[in-house]
């Protein structure tokens, strides 16, 4: 089949309707593959992540349609027009995108809402609707315009809704460790500052545990490990590792081509300091994270439980997080001596969150419990960074251990919590 023989819209709509979302579409697959090979090297990865995000909205059809529309428009601008990775989008880019949406090119403006795809009965395929456009002209004065003119009017509320959708989308990408920034949230915040200076004090949301929640979490870990060490000594070490090193879940879990081992926690050859070596992080670069005495103590305790020497030897190949049972599927099927994968780690941490939330509920801390249930594995990374900066650790040291490429990303964490601000204001005199 030659796509040149089929009428297509100026840009492809990217995502099917909800009931067909995960059905492969040859037109979209070919286009995303071409983008990945020629312009945007992570387009295929981002496309899969976006499918997962949209799938999470399946319980609300209206939310799904809105998100699909806004994300599709954003991808057209980033990928097709700018050749830009979403991880590289800054607030400046986001503002340029918003301006583009205020005055989109005429070929991208339709006169009515159209389905994104149609079924071509002759080919037996779903094809992009040639009449679909990312923008629809809703101007009531269209009939008074000269023939061929395309006036386009956009309400201010449309921009707010668009940024809200993209901010939620970027938060998902942050949680999935695709990127660390949220340019939509920054653009939305700056918009509030311009409209109402009183709103400027609202802090950009960083999903981290409060000191109280963290305290409860750590004591819950100790209780779980004491009650069932066979199951939860590993859990205790896992959570302390994530919190202390700011590690991303992908950096401590098994995946094709990577199986973390104990000897990645190793002593520097020139002194007595220890580091956690990460051979390849999200940005493709290796880094060594400084290991605290508390983490070293947690490692020693975990290794004693496993019947191992207190500290790993060079080139030791024992898995960093040893399975309790053989894997049921994949390349590690029936292999006990293998690392935990991403899903297993995520489930382990979520169980600790739930157990901690129950303890908070028992103590009447309902709000703290509800907030904790919304946290993800990635929240431990945010919590570790925030906690270290609040303790006064040097910004550039935290930046290096976190693997941030931009110090501005690390600087987002230097914001006193509302509780601290209110507490510090209690005793101010007149």
C-alpha positions in Angstrom: 0.0 0.0 0.0 1.3 3.4 -0.9 0.3 6.2 1.5 0.6 8.7 -1.3 -2.6 7.1 -2.8 -4.6 8.0 0.3 -5.9 11.4 1.2 -4.5 12.5 4.6 -4.9 15.6 6.8 -1.9 18.0 6.9 -0.7 16.4 10.2 -1.7 13.1 11.7 -4.0 12.8 14.7 -1.7 10.3 16.5 -4.3 8.7 18.9 -7.3 6.6 18.2 -10.6 6.6 20.1 -10.6 5.0 23.6 -11.9 1.6 22.6 -9.2 1.3 19.8 -6.4 3.2 21.6 -4.0 0.3 21.7 -4.8 -1.1 18.3 -1.8 -0.7 16.0 -2.3 1.9 13.2 0.1 1.5 10.3 0.0 5.2 9.4 0.8 6.4 12.9 3.4 3.6 13.5 5.2 4.5 10.3 5.2 8.2 11.1 6.5 7.8 14.7 9.2 5.4 13.5 10.3 8.0 10.9 10.4 10.7 13.5 12.4 8.5 15.8 14.9 7.8 13.1 15.3 11.3 11.6 14.2 14.1 14.0 13.1 13.1 17.5 15.2 10.2 18.8 12.8 9.3 21.7 9.5 9.7 19.9 8.7 6.0 20.0 9.4 5.9 23.8 7.3 9.0 24.4 4.5 7.7 22.2 4.2 4.5 24.4 4.2 6.5 27.6 1.5 8.8 26.2 -0.7 5.7 25.4 -0.3 4.7 29.0 -1.3 8.1 30.2 -4.4 8.3 28.0 -5.3 4.8 29.1 -5.4 5.9 32.7 -8.2 8.3 31.8 -10.5 5.7 30.4 -12.9 6.0 33.3 -14.0 9.5 32.1 -14.6 9.8 28.4 -14.7 13.6 28.4 -11.3 13.8 30.2 -9.9 11.3 27.7 -11.1 13.3 24.7 -9.8 16.6 26.1 -6.4 15.2 26.9 -6.1 13.4 23.6 -6.9 16.6 21.7 -4.5 18.9 23.7 -1.6 16.3 23.7 -2.0 15.7 20.0 -1.8 19.4 19.2 1.2 19.7 21.4 3.0 16.7 19.7 2.3 18.2 16.3 4.0 21.4 17.4 6.9 19.8 19.2 7.6 16.9 16.8 6.3 17.8 13.4 7.0 21.5 13.4 9.9 22.0 15.8 11.7 18.6 15.9 11.8 18.9 19.6 11.9 16.2 22.3 9.4 16.8 25.1 12.1 16.3 27.7 13.8 19.4 26.2 10.7 21.7 26.2 11.3 24.7 28.4 8.9 27.4 29.7 9.9 29.6 26.8 9.0 26.8 24.3 5.7 26.4 26.1 4.9 30.1 25.8 5.8 29.9 22.0 3.4 26.9 21.7 0.6 28.8 23.4 1.1 31.8 21.1 1.0 29.5 18.1 -2.3 28.1 19.3 -3.7 31.6 19.5 -3.0 32.1 15.8 -2.7 28.7 14.2 -1.9 28.3 10.5 -5.1 28.4 8.3 -4.6 24.8 6.9 -4.9 23.5 10.5 -8.3 25.1 11.2 -11.4 23.1 10.5 -15.0 24.2 10.4 -16.4 21.4 12.6 -15.4 18.7 14.9 -14.4 15.6 13.0 -13.5 12.0 14.0 -9.8 11.5 14.1 -9.9 8.2 12.1 -12.2 6.5 9.7 -12.6 3.0 8.5 -11.7 2.5 4.8 -13.8 -0.4 3.8 -11.9 -1.0 0.6 -8.6 -1.3 2.4 -10.0 -2.8 5.6 -8.0 -0.3 7.6 -8.4 2.6 10.0 -7.1 5.7 8.2 -6.6 9.3 9.5 -9.6 11.3 8.6 -8.6 13.8 5.8 -11.0 16.4 7.2 -9.7 16.2 10.8 -7.9 19.4 12.0 -6.4 20.1 15.4 -8.2 23.4 15.6 -11.9 24.1 15.0 -13.3 27.6 14.1 -16.1 28.4 16.5 -16.5 32.0 15.5 -20.2 32.9 15.3 -19.3 35.6 12.7 -17.8 33.1 10.2 -20.7 33.5 7.8 -20.0 37.3 7.6 -16.4 36.8 6.6 -15.2 36.9 3.0 -15.1 33.5 1.2 -12.1 31.5 2.2 -11.3 33.6 5.3 -10.7 31.7 8.5 -11.1 33.9 11.6 -10.1 32.0 14.7 -11.0 33.1 18.2 -9.7 31.5 21.4 -11.1 32.1 24.9 -8.7 32.7 27.7 -10.2 29.7 29.5 -9.1 27.5 26.7 -5.4 28.3 27.4 -5.9 27.7 31.1 -7.5 24.3 30.4 -4.8 23.4 27.9 -2.0 24.2 30.3 -3.8 22.2 33.1 -4.0 19.2 30.8 -0.3 19.5 29.8 0.8 20.0 33.4 -1.0 16.8 34.4 0.6 15.0 31.4 4.1 16.3 32.4 3.5 15.2 36.0 2.9 11.7 34.6 6.1 11.9 32.6 7.9 13.0 35.7 6.6 10.1 37.7 7.6 7.7 34.9 11.0 9.3 35.0 10.9 10.4 31.4 11.9 14.0 32.5 12.3 16.1 35.6 10.7 19.4 34.5 7.1 20.6 34.0 7.1 23.5 31.6 3.3 23.6 31.5 3.1 24.1 35.3 5.8 26.9 35.1 3.9 28.6 32.3 0.6 28.3 34.2 2.3 29.7 37.3 3.7 32.7 35.5 0.3 33.3 33.9 -1.2 33.6 37.4 1.6 36.0 38.4 0.7 38.3 35.5 -3.0 38.1 36.2 -2.9 38.5 40.0 0.3 39.2 41.8 -1.3 37.9 45.0 -1.2 34.4 43.5 2.5 34.5 43.1 3.2 32.9 46.5 1.7 29.5 45.4 4.5 27.0 45.4 5.1 24.8 42.4 3.9 21.4 43.4 6.7 18.9 44.1 5.3 15.6 45.1 7.3 14.8 48.2 6.5 13.4 51.6 6.3 15.8 54.5 8.6 15.4 57.5 5.7 13.9 59.5 4.9 11.4 56.7 8.5 10.5 56.3 8.9 9.9 60.0 5.9 7.6 60.0 7.2 5.8 56.9 10.6 5.1 58.5 9.0 3.8 61.7 6.6 1.7 59.7 9.6 0.1 57.8 11.2 -0.8 61.2 7.9 -2.4 62.4 7.4 -4.4 59.2 11.0 -5.6 59.2 10.7 -6.7 62.9 7.4 -8.5 62.4 8.4 -10.3 59.1 12.1 -10.0 58.4 12.0 -12.6 55.6 9.8 -10.3 53.6 10.6 -6.8 54.8 14.3 -6.6 55.5 14.6 -6.1 51.7 11.8 -3.6 51.8 13.5 -1.5 54.4 16.8 -1.4 52.5 14.9 -0.6 49.2 13.1 2.5 50.6 16.2 3.8 52.3 18.2 3.3 49.1 15.6 5.3 47.1 15.4 8.1 49.6 19.2 8.4 50.3 20.5 8.2 46.7 17.5 9.9 45.0 17.6 7.0 42.6 15.1 6.6 39.8 13.2 3.3 39.8 14.8 2.5 36.4 18.3 2.8 38.0 17.8 0.1 40.6 15.5 -2.3 38.8 16.3 -5.0 36.2 15.6 -4.3 32.6 16.9 -5.6 29.3 20.7 -5.1 29.3 20.9 -4.0 32.9 20.8 -5.9 36.2 22.1 -3.9 39.2 24.4 -5.7 41.6 25.7 -5.1 45.1 29.2 -4.1 44.0 27.8 -0.9 42.5 27.9 0.3 46.1 31.7 0.6 46.3 34.5 2.3 48.1 36.6 4.9 46.4 40.1 3.7 45.7 41.7 6.8 47.1 39.9 7.3 50.4 37.3 5.8 52.7 34.2 7.3 51.0 31.6 5.1 49.4 29.4 5.7 46.3 26.6 4.1 44.4 27.6 3.7 40.8 24.8 4.1 38.2 26.3 3.1 34.8 23.5 4.8 32.7 20.9 7.2 33.9 17.9 8.8 32.1 20.2 11.2 30.2 22.5 8.4 29.1 25.4 9.5 31.4 27.0 7.5 34.2 27.2 9.0 37.7 28.3 8.0 41.2 26.0 9.0 44.1 27.6 9.7 47.5 26.6 7.1 50.0 25.7 8.3 53.5 26.6 6.5 56.7 22.9 5.8 57.3 22.6 4.0 53.9 25.8 2.1 54.5 24.4 0.9 57.9 21.1 -0.1 56.1 23.2 -2.1 53.5 25.2 -3.8 56.2 22.0 -4.8 58.0 20.4 -6.2 54.8 23.6 -8.1 53.9 23.8 -9.6 57.4 20.2 -10.8 57.0 21.2 -12.5 53.7 24.2 -14.2 55.4 26.7 -12.1 53.4 29.8 -10.2 54.5 28.9 -6.8 55.8 30.0 -4.9 52.7 30.2 -5.9 49.1 33.5 -6.8 47.5 34.7 -5.4 44.2 33.0 -7.2 41.2 30.5 -9.0 43.4 27.6 -10.1 41.2 24.9 -10.6 43.9 21.7 -8.8 42.9 21.2 -5.4 44.5 17.6 -6.5 45.5 17.4 -10.2 45.8 14.1 -11.9 44.8 12.2 -13.9 47.5 10.6 -16.1 44.9 11.6 -17.1 41.3 10.2 -14.9 38.6 7.2 -16.3 36.8 7.7 -14.6 33.4 10.4 -13.0 31.2 14.1 -13.7 30.9 14.4 -14.4 34.6 11.6 -17.0 34.7 12.3 -19.6 37.4 15.5 -17.8 38.4 15.6 -16.9 42.1 19.0 -15.2 41.9 17.7 -12.3 40.0 16.9 -8.6 40.6 13.5 -7.1 41.1 11.9 -5.5 38.1 10.1 -2.1 37.9 6.6 -3.4 38.6 7.8 -5.5 41.7 9.6 -2.5 43.2 6.6 -0.2 42.5 4.3 -2.7 44.3 6.7 -3.1 47.2 6.8 0.7 47.8 3.1 1.1 47.4 2.5 -1.5 50.1 4.6 0.4 52.5 2.7 3.6 51.7 -0.6 1.8 52.4 0.7 0.4 55.7 2.0 3.9 56.7 -1.3 5.5 55.7 -3.2 3.1 58.0 -1.0 4.1 60.9 -1.6 7.8 60.2 -5.4 7.1 60.1 -5.2 5.4 63.4 -3.6 8.5 64.9 -6.2 10.8 63.4 -3.9 12.1 60.6 -6.5 11.6 57.9 -5.2 14.4 55.6 -1.7 13.1 55.8 -2.9 9.5 55.1 -4.9 10.6 52.1 -1.9 12.5 50.7 0.5 9.6 51.2 -1.8 7.3 49.2 -1.2 9.5 46.2 2.6 9.3 46.4 4.6 7.2 43.9 8.1 5.6 44.0 9.4 8.8 42.4 8.2 10.7 45.4 11.0 9.2 47.5 13.5 10.8 45.1 11.8 14.2 45.5 11.7 13.7 49.3 15.4 12.9 49.5 16.4 15.9 47.4 14.1 18.3 49.4 15.2 16.9 52.8 18.9 17.3 52.0 18.5 20.8 50.7 16.6 21.8 53.8 19.4 20.3 55.9 21.8 22.7 54.2 23.6 20.3 51.8 25.3 22.2 49.0 23.1 22.7 45.9 25.8 21.6 43.5 26.4 18.4 45.5 22.6 17.5 45.4 22.5 18.4 41.7 25.4 16.0 40.9 23.9 13.1 43.0 20.4 13.7 41.5 21.8 13.6 37.9 20.2 16.9 37.0 21.5 18.6 33.9 20.3 22.0 34.9 20.8 23.6 38.3 17.5 25.3 37.8 15.8 21.9 38.2 17.5 21.3 41.5 16.7 24.9 42.6 12.9 24.1 42.5 13.3 22.2 45.7 14.6 25.2 47.6 11.2 26.3 48.9 10.2 26.2 52.5 7.1 24.2 53.1 3.9 26.1 54.1 4.1 24.4 57.6 7.6 25.8 58.1 6.6 29.2 57.0 3.6 29.3 59.2 5.5 28.0 62.2 8.2 30.6 61.7 5.6 33.3 61.6 3.7 32.3 64.8 5.8 34.4 67.2 6.5 37.4 65.1 6.0 40.6 67.1 4.3 43.8 66.0 
